[in-house]
């Protein structure tokens, strides 16, 4: 059997030389092809496709969630090594997304077995490999949407509220849904993840100069975010409703990386049984940037949110222009995320813009042009919305 080529990336640990020597002395199925001096060296070598796995330590300088995600995109499995009994380092690596962590003194046999298992998991979970130069390698690391948990058991449910451009009422629906669930006594977390500038805080009258979602993403990237720290970043609007405010300036979108938001949602599922996420509208993939596997992409966060959510609500307006945008947006969603099945919510339904019975006419148009059925129709009630 051909040995697996692996890298090492360890900061000043005495056991690294001993481990490399032990792996070289006998056939354990691994071949150390390079001992990387720092994170930049590791990422550059990983992008060449010369290694299948890396052995790294928690104290590797500048190691964060995004770096682990980039190693996954390069199809390099990650195995963390810590000093025996170092619980804090093990916890940090797991928060960064490293599934396999064991003591450096475990011996070459156990370490080799962990590397082989990590490589096999990556092959099984990620599907067919792509060449490094293939633009598909730039796609974010998206896990399949988990099954809906039973009420009161397991992790919480995440509902993503999305819709086309043109202000169909995504934020209004997201806030209303979160508020109604909270009024029923269910603990709710409302997250504003609109990369084009969020307004949930303003709608709720929360004047937060420091966006909670950006702070949560930073902590997630550093491996320090958990349910407790997430609760401290979220404003308590009512006893059952917390809100994680969004970025108010559109130029701050690079702070919302998909790899960090994945950790935020994991913590959100632990914090609250019901999480509502207000998303951006755009799913467009930048063709020029997609050829660069390192450069951040603005809409990658929205795509990642929709892929990880348990339920996706597509909010549409009731006028002909909004319906046309919804039809096109649903077609784009099928192209980008074919496994996601959204539930359409038609907002601002009124008779004046649609002749006859507006619900019947809208349902006919959606069935004909988008092959979907609206899950709900929300009437236009400006006075009620303003007073709320």
N, C-alpha and C positions, 0 to 999 in steps of 0.2 A: 504494500500500500504506500502511495506517495505521501510524504510528510507534508503537513500543513505549514505554509510559510507564515510566520508571526512576527510582530514588532513588539518592542518593549518601550515604555515611556514612563520612567520612574525618576523621581527627584531625590538624588543623594541617598538612596537606601542601600544599606550594606548587603542585603540579601539578593540584590539584582545580579551581581557577578556570580554568586554561588548558584543561583537558579539557572542562569544562562549556561554555566559550566555543567550543571547536572543534566540539562536538556541535551547538551552536545555530547556528553560521555556515553549515553545509551539511547536506544531507539524508543522514544516515547510518542512518536507520531508528530512531533513538532520540530520545525527548523527556524531558529531565530535569524531572520535575514537582515535586521537592522535594529540597533539600539538608539532610539531617537533621543536627542538632547533636550528638546522642549516641545511645546504644543505645536508651534508652527512647523517644525520639522516633521512631527507625526502626521499632521494633516496633509502636508505636501506629499509625503511618501504614500500615504493611504490613497490619495487621489490617483496614483499611477496604476493601481490594481495589482501591485506586486505582493500583497499580503492578504491573508484571509481573516486575521484576527490580531488583536493587540492586547498586551498585558500592561496595565497602567495602575498608578497609585493615586489615591485621593488628593495628595498634596502636589500634584502636577500643576504648575503655575498656569493660571488663566483657564483652567479646565471648567467648562460650563455646559449647560444643557444643549446649547447650539452646537458646540464642538462634538458632543456625543451623537447628535442628530446627523451632523455632516459625516461622521464615520459610518453611520448606518446607510446614508445615501451612497457612500463609496463601497458598500457591501463588505465592510470590515467589522467583524464581531468584536465586542468589547468584553473583557474579563477584568474585574478589579481585584487588586491584591492589596491587603492591608496587614499591618502588624497584628499578631495574635492578641485578641482582647480589645482592639481599638474599635469600640462600638460606634463612636462618633464618625470616624472615617467611613465605616461601612454604611452608616445611615446616609451620609452625604452622597456617596456613589449611587446608592439606590434612588435617591431623590433626583439625581441627574439622569436617570434612565438606564443605569447599568444593572442588568438583571442578575448577572453571575458575579458574586463577590465572595472571596474566600481568603483565608490567612495565607500569607506568603510562605509560611513554614509548613504548609500542607503537603509539600513534596511534589516532585515532578509528575508522578502518576495521577494524583488528584487534580493537579492543575491542567494536565493534558486532557483529562476527561472533561473538565469544565469547558475548555476551549472547543473541543469537538462538539459538545452539546450546544454551545452558543452558536457555532457555525451552522449546525443542523437546524436550529431554531430559526436562524435568519433565512436560510434557504427555504424553509417551509412557510414562513410567515410573509416574506416579501415577494414571493412569486418569481418569475424568470428574471435573471440578471440582465442589466443593460450595460453596454460599453460606457466607459467614463465619458467619452465624447458625445454620447447620445443625449439629446435634450430632455428625454424622459427621465434621465437620472436627476434632473433638477426639481422634479415634482416633490412636494413635501411628503414626509413620512406619515401616511394616513392609515390608521388601523380601521378595521371594519366596525361599523356601528354596533355596540353591544346590544343584547336583548334587553327589552324593557324589564326592570326589576319589579317584583311584587310590592305593593304598597307596604311600607313599614319594614321591609327586609332588604338587605344588600345596599349597594350604592344608590345614590339619588338619581333622578331622571333629569336630563338636560334637554330643554326645548329651545331650538334656534328659530328666531323670528327673522325672516329674510324676505326680500321682494325686489322688484325691478326699480330702476331709477324713476324719478318723478314724484317722490314723496307720497307714496300711497298710504302711509300711516304705519310704518313699521314700528317706530318708537311708541306711538300711541297704543298699538295693540300689545306690544311687549309690556309696557307699564300696566295697562289694564289687566292683562292676564296674570301678571305677578301680584297685583293688588287683590284681585278676586280670590286667588289661591290663598293669599295671606289672611284674608277676611274669613276664610273657612277654617282657619287655625293651623294651616300647614306652614311650617317654616320655609321661607322662600329666599333665594338669593338671586338678585337681578344684576346681570353683568352687561355693561355697555362696551361692546367690542367693535364698534364702527370705526374702521380705519380711516374714514373720511371726515371724522369729527363727530363725537357723540354729543347727544343732547338730553340724555336721561336725567342727569343731575339737574339741569335747568328745569325740566318738566316737573321734577319732584321738589324743586326749590332748595336743592342742596348745592351750596356755593363752595365747591371743593377745588382749590387751586392746584392741588396735587392729585392727578388722576389715579384712582385706586387700582385700575386694571394695569396701568404701566408699572406701578410699584410691585404689584403681584407678579408681573412678568419678569421683572428684574430679580426678585427673590427666587422665582422658579428657575431662572437661568443660572443662578449661583448655587442652587441646591439647598436652599434654606426655607422653602415654602411648604407649609403643611396647613391643615384645617384650622389650627389655632392662630397662626400668623395671618391667614386669609381673613379670619373673622375680625382681626384688629384693623385690617385695611378697609373693611366694608362699613358703610354708614348704616346705623339702625334707624330706618324711617318709621317703623312701628315695631311692636314686640315680635311680630312674625315675619317682617320684611327687612332684609338687608340689601343694600345697593353698592355695587362696585362701579364707581364713576369712570367714564371713559375719557379719552384724549379730546380736548377741546380745540386743539390746533392740528390741522390735517398733516402738517409736516413732521409730526412725531410718530407716524405710522411704523418706521423701522423698529420701534421699541416692542411692537407686538409681533414677535416671531412665532410661527406655528409650533415649534418645539417647546417654547415656554408656555404657550396657551394650553397645550396638552396637559401640562402639570397643573395649571390653574384649574382646569376642569376636573382633574382627579381630586384635587383638594375640595373643590366645590361639591362634588358628589358626597364627600365625607361630611362636609359642613351642613348641607341642607338636603332634604329629600326631594326638593323641586327647585331647579335652576332654570331661569329664563335668560337667554342671551340675545341682545339686540345686535344684529350683524350689519355689515356694509352691504351695498347692493351689487357691486361689480364682481364678476368671476373671470374677467378677461385675463388670459395668460400672455404676459409680455414676451413676444417671440424672440426679441433680441436678448433680453436678460435671461431667458430660459436656457440659452446655450451656456451660461455661466452657472455652474453648480454652487457657487459661493454667494453670489450677489443676492440680497434680499429682494423679494417681490411683494408689492403692496397688497395684492389680492390673495396671496397665499394664506393669510390668516383667516379670511372669510371661507375659503375652500376647506381649510382644516376644520373650522368650526362646524360647517355643514356635514362633513364626513363623520365627525365624532358625536354629533348630537343624536339622541334617541328619537326625537321627533323634529321635523322641519316644517314650519309654517311659512307658506308663501303668501304674503299680503299683497292684494291687488286692489286698485281702484275700480269703481263701477262705471266709469265713463269709457267711451270707445278708445281713446288714446291710451289710457291705463291698461285696458284689456289687451290691446295690441302689444304693449311692452311686456305684459305678463306672459303672453304666448311665446314671445321671443326669449324671455328670460328662462322659461321652463325648458325650452329646447336647448339653450346653452347649458343649463344645469344637467340635462341628460347626457350631453357630450362630455362634460367635465367629471361628473360623478354619476355614472349610470346606475349605481346601486341605491342611490338616495331617492326615496319616493316622498315628495312633499305633499302636504295637505293645504289646499288653497283656501284662503280666507278673503272674501270680497268685502272691502271696506267702503263706507260712504255710499251705500245703496240708496237711490232716490229715483223718483219717477220722471223727473224733468229731463234727464239726459238720455233715458232709454224709453222708447215708446212701448205701450202695453204694460204687461207684467214684467217689471225689471228683473226679478229673480229667474223667471222662465227664459227670458231673452239672454241673460248672462250665462245661465247654465247651458243653453243651446250653443252659444258662441264658444265657451270653454270646451265643451264636448267635441265640437266640430274641428276646431283649430289646434287644440292642445291635448285632446283625448284625456281630459281630467274632469272630475266632478268636485264642485266647491263643497268644502266641509262646513262652512258657516257663512252667513251673510250678516254684515253689521250695518245697520241703518245710519244715515247721516243725522247726527243730532249735535249741532254746533253748541247750543246752549249747555247741554249736559256735559260735553267735553270741556268747555271753557270753565264751567263751575267746578268740575272735578279737579 
